[in-house]
Amino acid sequence: MKNEIHSNIRNSLIQSAQQSSHSIAFPDALDIRVLEAANVIYQQKLGNAVLIGKRQDIENLANIHGIDIQNIEIRDPELSITEEYVSALMLSHSGIESETEARKLLGMS
């Protein structure tokens, strides 16, 4: 029963990817079924899977289960927001002139 549900979810995600060549973001990247589906999407070139979450946690789970996600994009929402702040600081009139200065101000280095 569990394998059937697992297979149904994976097949549904694959079918969705085939219908659209756009990126598919997976906010539930710590679900093994999602990692497997993202891997299939990459392997079969069905689209661009984007895993959302902490990189280390996602990579650890994938390694434990032997799923290759090396070529799959991972976005950590906390880091993505911080990167946007770095760019915003550099574009603002705050006197920040370098990426290094912006990162220091944000406590990133």
Order of alpha helices (4+ residues) and beta strands (2+ residues): alpha-beta-alpha-beta-alpha-beta-alpha-alpha
